[in-house]
């Protein structure tokens, strides 16, 4: 174990910047991450807790790219905060989860596409509210224009009698592919910044790439690092371990994927098989969508409950509106979908169809500029970690 630095030095971000030769480059939040990681690199008590610490030990100093990479590798499980002997109120004030959270949202802003839209992260809650209000107004106006009223004779669940299929296909395809494009460009910018050495054609990188990608996919699918430092779970409102955060994240992730699968199957039915909606209650699109909807109700409710109870030291309170706005939007998408399923054969189908489509459109339009981005950036950080740990550690320090 190396001796810890003078406690007077780490407490000053400017001193940290000067100490690693990057004065004028690191922001205050990035300098704080560099400061706490230099202390952690000397202590190493949490070395086995998660991917952040073995990745940290391969570095002697932390530049901007390193802080961005490690911030997105952090899953904010909270275990290191409760285990740390230098956590507040100690004068070193080491709080890895909070420091990482502040830099993590900065990466979303810095790499956003178009770049000007990165400012939307500063008012993510308002962005979601405006997107939802705008989408709702659009579909309500269209519904009245097409049907003459939001109350109508029952249409046997035929959504396309309210909104033509081609209109919906064009509108939602454009919104979805825009979200994919914006997130894709953003995470590519992030990758080029944090992984210049991993993008080359070295034999080591080539050998590492495929198994690393497979392991990263496994890490995401299992939510491996939401198991906390010892596999017992995360810390929420106290130092008590719980696996509920992992379970609620998994419910949300797989609910989202099942709903996406339902849309893909419905598109296959329509275009390849000539089977047009409405589909029966036991058809594949409806069953997949219903199962996904259950996941998107249970998961977001649980995550919102944990978010409201969590120790404020575990994250950045300034991001609460972004976190809760995204959770609420996911919950609205699912709840309005079930309401529409229940009322699709009634005179109120057009109204609930307009409300549901508005929530889905708002979700698509805000995906690149809200909490959803954390999953994409974290997956990229896990890929880098799994490539990096398969390559020789040329610094000869730490690592595996």
PyMOL commands that set and color helices and strands:
alter all, ss='L'
color gray80, all
select helices_A, chain A and resi 7-10+13-19+28-43+51-56+64-73+79-83+96-110+115-147+159-161+165-194+196-199+203-222+224-227+244-271+284-309+312-314+317-343+349-369+373-388
alter helices_A, ss='H'
color red, helices_A
select strands_A, chain A and resi 234-235+241-242
alter strands_A, ss='S'
color yellow, strands_A
deselect
rebuild
show_as cartoon
